Amino acid sequence: MIEIGKWNTLKVIRSKDFGVYLGEDDSKTADTVLLPRKQVEEGVKAGSVLDVFIYRDSQDRLIATTNKPLITMGEIKKLKVKSVTSIGAFMDWGLEKDILLPFKEQTAKVEEGKEYLVKMYADKSDRLCVSMKLYDSLKKIEGYKDGDTFTGTVYEYKKGMGAFVAIDDMYLGLIHESEIYNKVYVGESVTGRIKKIREDGKADLMLREPAYIQMNEDSEMVYDIIKSYKGVLPFTDKADKELIKKEFGLSKNAFKRAVGKLLKEGKVEITESTINIIG
């Protein structure tokens, strides 16, 4: 059986001026698919065996190609949005006809020119489409342990839960909302550390380094921001956590640790209402 969205090994059944018809050994006319003449190499004739990818052309007819698509059935890949229309977004997948990302399969509003992680599937009409809903298609994590660094792609964000990440674009990961101090976007590549691998094979992630490592970087950043206030920050480490998060992108505890390090190093002093650079 000829399978759409996959590579098929088929035999040339007959040749026409506009191309060759391919099928299986016992193919009938209805079980053949056209490979356009421009993709037929010299010397190909009836009985020749070819590896071809099957999809639908602009008129929704099955057609074969020897060109390599960027994604095949069931695969998870990053594709770029070519255009956004009234029925969804069309993405570049390396073939002449762009592939549809329906609105109902989007986990966030997509933008032209940006890349998103998607999976190919066939809809009820057997047309090839892609979806950003990846949770049920990703694997339990392998080859990692607690504390390891990771790289992944954000494929969904749920308020109250956090950012869902495909580690290596294949494994299940989640950055809990409590671990997110700067906004992350669907489609964004992120790096961080694995906080914990759970018994169900899913990984809890953090974008920041462990506190004892992160503190050095944070203290430098806090010092630079205080300098931008002409050396006088108009609030202290007792300020509201939302103010601290807005100004520094840090949790209140991380801010306190950074300020404490600067105090210990003699770089700042704290008054009742300000933090001042010394010297």
N, C-alpha and C positions, 0 to 999 in steps of 0.2 A: 504494500500500500504506500502511495506517495504521501509523505508527511510534510505539512506546511510548517515553516519556521525552523526547519532542520536541514542538514546536509543529507542528500539522498544519492545513492549510487544507482544510476539508471542506464539503460541501454538505448541507443539510437534506434527507433522503430522505423522512421521514414524521414526523408529529407525533402524540403521545399525551398523555393527561392528565398523566402523570408526567414528561414531557420530550420531547425530539426526538431522533431517530436520525440520525446523521451518517455520511456516507460519501463515496466518490469518485463521479464521474459515472455509472459503470457498476456501482455497488455492488449486490451481492446481500445478502440478509438477514444472512448470516454475516460480511459485511465491513463491518458498521455498528457504531457505538459510541454509547452513550447520553450525552446532555448533560442532566442533571437539570433539571426545570422551574424550580427556584428560580434557575438561572443563565441562563435563556432570556429575553432582552430582548423587550419588547413590539414587535410588528411582524414578528418572525421567523416565517417560514413555509416551506413546501416550496419548494426551489430557492434559498433564502438561503445565502450563503457565509459561514462563520465561521472564525476562527482559534481553535483550542483546543489545550490541552495534554492528552496522553494518559498515563494511569497506571492503576494497579489499585486498586480499592476494598477495603474491609475483608473482602469475600468473594472477593477475588482475581479479580474480573471487570474487564475493560477498561472504563474510564470516561473521559469528557471533562470538562474544566473550563475556564472562562475566567479562573479565578484564576491569578495568576502565582507559580510556585514559585521558591524561592531558588536552585535548581540544576537544570540539565537534563543530558541525556545527554552524557557526555564532558567536562563542565565541572568545574573545580576551584574549590571555594568553602569558606568557613568556615561550619560548622553547629554548633548547640548540642545537647548531649546532653540529651534529655528524661528518659530512664530507662535503667537497665542491668538486663538480664534474663538468664535462663539460656541464651538463644540469641545474645545480643549486646546492643548498645546501640541504642536508637531515638533518632533525631535529628529536630529540628524543621526541616522544609524548606518551611514556609509553606502546606502543604495539610492537609486534615483528617486523613489517615492519616500518622503519622510514618514515616520511612524507616529501614530496618535497616542498621546497621553490624555485620556478622557478626564474631564473635571472630577468625576466621581472617584477616580483613582489617584487624585492628588492629595497629599497630606499637608500641603501649604500652597499658597499662591506662588506660581512660578513666574520667572522673568526671562524674556528673550535674551539669548546670549549666555545664559548661565547654565552650569551643569548640575544634574541631579542624578542620584542613584535610583535605578529602575530595574524592574524585572519584566521580561517578555512573557505574554500569554496570548491565547486566542479567545476572542469574545464569542458570544452565542451564535454569531453568524460566521464563525471560523475566520474572522479577520484578525490579523496580527496587531496587537496593541502593547503598551507598556504601562506599568503601575508603580507608584511610589510606596505602596503598602507592602512592606517587606517582612514584617514581624514573623509571619508564619513560614517564611522561606529561608530565614537565616539559621545557621547551625549553632549548636552548643559549642562553647569555646574549647579550642584545643591548642596545645603548645605554649600556653601561658601559665604563669603563677602569680599570686598576689604580689604587688609591688612592681611588676614588669611595666615597661613603657608600651604604649600602643599608638597606632595611627588608625583613624577611621573616618567615616562620613556620617553626618547627621542626616537621618532620613525622615524623622518625625519629631514634633515637639508637642507634649501634652501638658497643659497648665496643671499644676498640682503634683505632677509626676517628674517631668524633666525632659531631657533630650535623649531620644533613642538613637543609638549609634551602631552602625555596622562596622565592627572592628575588622580591619583588612578587607572591608567591603563584603564580609561573609559571616562574621560571628556576632552573636547577640550581646549588646552592651547598653547600659543606661547610665547617664549622668544625672543623678538626682537633683531636683531643683535647688536643694540646700547647698549643692556644690557649685552652682553656677553664679558667678559674680559679675560677669560681663555677658551681654546677650550673645547667644549662638543662633545660627540660622540654618534652616533646612537646606541641605546641599553643601554646607561648609565642611571642609576637611579639618579635623581636630586631632591634637596629640595630647597625651597625658599619661596617667598611671592607672593600673588596675588596682582598685581599692580592695575588692574582694570577689573571688569567684564563688558563686553560690552553688548549693547542692544540685540545683536544676540545670547547671551548665551555663547560666547567664552571668555576665560580669557587671558588677557595680564599678563605675569609673569616676575618676576625678581629673579635672583639667590641670590642677595645680600640683606642684611637688609637695611631698610631706613637709609639715610645718618647719622642721629644723633646717631643711634645705631652702624652702621658699622664703624664709624670713630674711635672708641676705638680699635677695632680689627685691622683696617688698620694701625693705628699709631704704634701699637706694631710690626706689620709685617715690616713696613718701617724702624723702629729703628733697628730691627734685621738684615735687609739686609745691612743697612749702616755699622753696626758693621762688617759684612762679608767683607766690603771694607776697613777694618782696621780703621774704624771710619771716613773715608773721602769719600763721594760720589762724583764722578767726574762730576756731573751736578746738576742743581737746579730745582726748580719747574717751571721754564720757558722753560725747555727742550721740545723737540718735543714729541707730544702725543704718537707716535708709540714707541719711546725709553722707555717712562714711562710704557707703556702697556707691552712691552717685558720684562722689568726688574722686574716690580712689579705686573703685571696683573691687574692694576688699570686704570681708566680713569684719565685724567689730573686733573679734578675737585676733584676727590676723593683723589688723591695724594696731591694736594694743601691743602685739609682739614686735612689730616693726618700730613703733615709737619707743618701746622699752629698749630695744637694741641701740637706737640713736641716743637715748639718754645715757646708757651705759658707756657709750663711746664718747660722751661729752659733746655731741654735735648739736643738741637741742636742749631747751629748758621748757618746763610747762608752768604756766600761770593759771589763775582761776578760769580764764576764758580763752587763752591762746596757747599755741605751741610756737616757740621762737627759735630760729637758728642762732647759735652762739658764734660770735665773731664775724 
